Amino acid sequence: KACHNQIENELTKTLSGKRIRCMYVDTKNHLWVCTYGSGLMEFAPNGKSWSYNAENGSFGNRARIVTGLSDGTILAAGDTGISYIRDHKIQRTIRNEDGLINSMILTLTELGDGRILAGTDGNGIAVLENQSVSRMLTREDGLSSEVILRTVLDARTGGLFVVTSNGLC
């Protein structure tokens, strides 16, 4: 049965007219919303909210993807980098101009050993260790394309599927 009940509240008013790219609910039941233009927004069940954008040191105002890491840190990426957020504070931001990453992050996956794979829109996969880029995986490493649309862990084998613009690796 389709749901036809439209809800209007403070959250829907706040998000009205904003382009939403990704949403995530963390272990504290906080809703994280990536917006294109207003950055990343965090909403607690009690109505309190926080914003992470270019003005307060995050990756920028065009948030693309957000996820929670196994240690409770929130990892979010946008048009100009990746931010680590904990307790409503930006702990660290890896900016594109810092070096290895030169395009927008489209997907984030945490591996069992704590490394994070950040798939980019034309730059391959950035391997993140200790909140820094340790290396880049590119066509030279066997990717069919350097546009990484999605990375998906295979829970059965511990492997990883990489969906590129032109193939599955």
C-alpha positions in Angstrom: 0.0 0.0 0.0 1.4 3.4 -1.0 1.9 6.1 1.6 0.1 9.3 0.8 0.3 11.1 4.1 2.4 14.2 3.7 4.1 15.4 6.9 5.0 19.0 7.5 7.2 20.0 10.5 10.3 22.0 11.4 12.5 19.4 9.6 10.6 19.5 6.3 10.4 23.3 6.5 14.2 23.5 7.0 14.9 21.2 4.0 12.2 22.7 1.8 13.7 23.7 -1.6 17.1 22.1 -0.9 18.6 19.6 -3.2 19.3 16.5 -1.1 22.1 14.1 -2.3 22.4 11.6 0.6 20.8 10.9 4.0 22.2 8.8 6.9 20.9 7.9 10.4 23.7 7.3 12.9 23.8 5.2 16.1 22.4 8.1 18.2 19.4 8.3 15.8 20.6 11.6 14.4 19.7 12.3 10.8 22.5 13.5 8.6 21.5 15.2 5.3 23.8 16.1 2.5 22.5 19.2 0.6 23.8 20.7 -2.6 24.3 24.3 -1.7 23.9 24.3 2.1 26.4 21.7 3.1 25.8 18.9 5.6 23.1 19.2 8.2 22.7 17.1 11.4 19.3 16.7 13.1 18.8 15.2 16.6 15.4 13.6 17.5 14.8 16.4 20.0 14.9 19.0 17.2 18.4 20.4 17.8 20.4 20.8 14.6 24.0 21.5 13.5 25.4 22.6 10.1 28.8 21.8 8.5 29.8 23.9 5.6 32.5 26.2 4.1 31.9 28.8 6.8 32.8 26.5 9.7 35.7 24.5 8.1 34.2 21.5 6.4 34.7 20.4 2.8 32.3 23.0 1.4 28.6 23.7 0.7 28.0 20.9 -1.8 27.7 17.8 0.3 27.6 14.6 -1.7 27.9 11.6 0.7 27.8 10.9 4.5 28.4 7.7 6.5 29.3 6.6 9.9 32.6 4.8 10.7 32.9 1.9 13.2 34.4 4.2 15.9 31.4 6.6 15.7 33.1 9.3 13.6 31.0 10.7 10.8 32.7 10.9 7.5 31.3 13.2 4.9 32.5 14.4 1.5 31.6 17.2 -0.9 32.8 19.1 -3.9 36.2 20.1 -2.3 37.2 17.4 0.1 36.4 15.0 3.0 35.6 15.9 6.6 35.8 13.8 9.8 33.2 14.9 12.3 32.8 13.9 15.9 30.8 15.4 18.8 29.5 18.1 16.5 33.0 19.3 15.7 35.0 19.0 12.5 38.1 17.0 13.5 39.9 17.1 10.2 39.3 18.0 6.6 41.3 16.6 3.7 40.9 19.3 1.0 41.3 18.5 -2.7 44.0 21.2 -2.9 46.0 19.4 -0.3 47.3 17.0 -2.9 46.2 13.6 -4.2 42.4 14.0 -4.6 41.4 16.2 -7.6 37.7 15.4 -8.1 34.5 15.1 -6.1 34.1 12.0 -3.8 31.1 9.9 -4.9 31.3 7.0 -2.5 32.8 6.1 0.9 33.4 2.5 2.2 35.2 1.5 5.5 37.1 -1.7 5.3 37.4 -4.2 8.2 40.9 -3.0 9.0 39.8 0.6 9.3 41.0 1.9 6.0 38.5 3.9 4.0 38.1 3.8 0.3 36.9 7.1 -1.2 35.7 6.7 -4.8 36.1 9.8 -6.9 34.5 11.3 -10.1 37.5 10.8 -12.4 40.5 10.4 -10.0 40.2 6.7 -9.0 40.0 5.5 -5.4 41.7 7.4 -2.5 42.8 5.0 0.3 42.5 6.8 3.6 44.5 5.8 6.6 44.9 7.8 9.9 42.8 10.6 8.4 45.1 11.0 5.4 45.4 9.8 1.8 47.9 7.0 1.8 47.6 6.2 -1.9 45.5 6.4 -5.0 44.2 3.4 -6.9 43.9 4.1 -10.7 43.6 2.3 -14.0 47.3 1.3 -13.5 46.1 -0.7 -10.5 43.4 -2.5 -12.6 40.4 -0.2 -12.5 38.4 -0.1 -15.7 37.8 3.6 -15.2 38.8 6.3 -12.7 35.1 7.3 -12.3 34.0 5.3 -9.2 30.3 5.4 -8.8 30.0 2.9 -5.9 32.1 0.6 -3.7 30.3 -2.3 -2.0 31.8 -4.7 0.5 31.1 -8.4 -0.1 30.3 -9.6 3.5 30.7 -13.3 2.5 34.3 -13.1 1.1 35.5 -9.8 2.6 36.2 -8.6 -1.0 35.0 -5.4 -2.6 32.9 -4.7 -5.7 33.8 -1.5 -7.4 31.3 0.0 -9.8 33.0 2.3 -12.3 31.5 4.3 -15.1 32.1 1.5 -17.6 32.5 -1.8 -15.6 32.4 -3.8 -12.5 35.8 -4.6 -10.7 
